[in-house]
């Protein structure tokens, strides 16, 4: 699939996604605007206003656990994910590649579904301040050993109950609330 067809397919998927709340609906419209107005919305070297990223909320519904990786720059636990590589066709492929690199899990691209859309500011540092338009995919996966990239970025499974006690940003809290609601509806 060439990049313009891949971008068009992503755009259609994001337009049909049903946001959870007003904030997520706002993030969804920002992401759609980015895709419609930027020549390459996945270009990690584009800092004005920013670029698309992909991550994965890996959930074991039986054990009620989520796989997380410690982000050393942010100094907190997050879902695995990151930037698309050059010529990667879409954010789902990028997100699943990042999962394999960061926690050692090989997940099925066909089973990954859009679960959340979040836009957040990345502070200036190595790169100028910019926005990440993050598409979070849900993948169901039984708890299994995780193999992190390095000792500096450990990976671990966390119980939903434990995550509920954390002080989470609005995006992580929204994913947690969606997961809890989904789990209640499935039992």
C-alpha positions in Angstrom: 0.0 0.0 0.0 1.5 3.3 -0.9 1.7 6.1 1.7 -1.2 8.2 0.3 -3.5 5.2 0.4 -2.3 4.2 3.9 -2.9 7.8 5.1 -6.4 7.8 3.6 -7.2 4.5 5.2 -6.0 5.8 8.6 -8.0 9.0 8.2 -11.2 7.0 7.5 -10.5 4.8 10.5 -10.0 7.8 12.8 -13.1 9.6 11.4 -15.3 6.6 12.2 -14.0 6.1 15.7 -16.4 7.0 18.5 -14.7 9.2 21.2 -15.3 8.4 24.8 -15.8 12.0 26.1 -15.5 15.6 24.9 -11.8 15.9 25.5 -11.1 12.8 23.4 -13.5 14.1 20.7 -11.4 17.3 20.6 -8.2 15.2 20.3 -9.8 13.2 17.6 -10.6 16.4 15.6 -7.1 17.7 16.1 -5.6 14.4 14.8 -8.0 14.4 11.8 -7.0 18.0 11.0 -3.3 17.1 11.2 -3.8 14.3 8.8 -5.8 16.4 6.4 -3.3 19.4 6.4 0.2 17.9 6.7 2.1 16.4 3.8 3.5 13.7 6.1 1.6 13.6 9.4 3.8 10.7 10.7 7.1 12.5 10.1 8.8 12.5 13.5 11.0 15.4 12.4 8.0 17.7 11.9 7.6 19.8 15.1 5.1 22.4 13.9 2.7 21.5 15.2 3.9 17.9 15.8 3.3 14.4 14.4 1.3 11.2 14.8 2.5 8.5 17.2 1.1 5.1 18.0 1.0 3.1 21.3 -0.7 0.0 22.5 -2.8 -0.7 25.6 -2.0 -4.3 26.2 -4.7 -5.9 28.4 -5.2 -9.4 29.8 -9.0 -9.5 30.5 -8.7 -12.7 32.5 -6.1 -11.5 34.9 -7.2 -7.8 34.7 -3.7 -6.6 34.0 -2.0 -4.1 31.6 1.5 -4.3 30.3 3.5 -1.0 30.8 7.0 0.2 30.2 9.0 2.7 32.3 9.7 5.8 30.2 13.0 7.1 31.5 12.6 10.7 30.1 9.0 11.1 31.5 10.0 9.2 34.6 6.8 7.2 34.7 5.1 4.1 33.5 3.3 4.3 30.2 1.9 2.0 27.5 4.6 1.0 25.0 4.7 3.0 21.7 6.4 5.7 19.8 7.2 7.2 16.4 6.6 5.7 12.9 9.8 4.8 11.1 10.5 6.2 7.6 8.1 4.4 5.2 6.1 2.7 7.9 2.6 2.5 6.4 0.6 3.6 9.4 0.5 4.1 13.1 -0.8 0.7 13.9 2.2 -1.0 12.3 4.5 1.5 14.1 2.8 0.9 17.5 3.1 -2.9 17.2 6.7 -2.7 16.2 7.4 -0.5 19.2 5.7 -3.1 21.4 8.0 -5.8 20.1 11.1 -3.5 20.7 10.0 -2.2 24.1 8.5 -5.3 25.8 9.3 -8.2 23.5 5.7 -9.1 22.6 4.7 -9.9 19.0 1.0 -8.9 18.7 -1.3 -9.5 15.7 -1.9 -6.3 13.7 -5.3 -7.6 12.6 -6.5 -7.8 16.3 -5.3 -4.2 17.2 -8.2 -1.8 17.3 -8.3 2.0 18.0 -9.0 2.4 21.7 -8.1 6.0 22.4 -6.8 9.2 20.9 -4.7 11.6 22.9 -2.9 14.8 22.0 -0.2 15.9 24.5 2.6 18.4 24.5 6.2 17.2 24.5 8.5 19.7 26.3 11.6 21.1 24.6 14.7 19.1 25.1 16.7 17.3 22.5 13.9 18.5 20.1 11.8 21.7 20.1 8.5 21.7 22.0 5.8 19.9 19.9 2.6 17.9 20.0 2.2 14.1 19.9 -1.1 13.1 18.3 -1.1 9.6 19.8 -3.4 6.8 18.6 -3.7 4.2 21.3 -4.6 0.7 20.1 -6.0 -2.0 22.2 -4.6 -5.5 22.0 -5.8 -8.4 24.2 -3.0 -10.6 25.3 -2.5 -13.2 28.1 0.0 -12.2 30.8 3.4 -13.6 29.7 7.0 -12.6 30.4 8.1 -9.3 29.1 11.6 -8.6 27.8 12.4 -4.9 28.0 14.8 -3.2 25.7 17.2 -2.3 28.5 17.5 -2.3 32.3 16.8 1.5 32.2 13.3 0.8 30.7 11.8 -2.0 32.7 8.5 -3.5 31.6 5.9 -5.1 33.9 2.2 -6.1 34.1 0.0 -4.1 36.5 -3.4 -4.9 38.0 -6.2 -2.5 37.0 -6.9 -2.0 40.8 -3.3 -0.9 41.3 -3.4 1.5 38.3 -6.6 3.0 39.7 -4.6 4.2 42.8 -2.0 6.0 40.7 -2.1 9.7 39.9 -2.6 9.3 36.1 -2.7 12.0 33.4 -6.1 12.4 31.7 -5.3 10.1 28.8 -4.1 7.2 30.9 -7.0 7.7 33.3 -9.4 7.6 30.3 -8.0 4.4 29.0 -8.2 2.9 32.5 -11.8 3.9 32.9 -12.7 2.5 29.4 -10.9 -0.8 30.4 -12.8 -1.1 33.7 -16.1 -0.3 32.0 -15.4 -2.8 29.2 -14.4 -5.5 31.7 -17.6 -5.0 33.7 -19.7 -5.3 30.6 -18.0 -8.5 29.5 -18.6 -10.3 32.8 
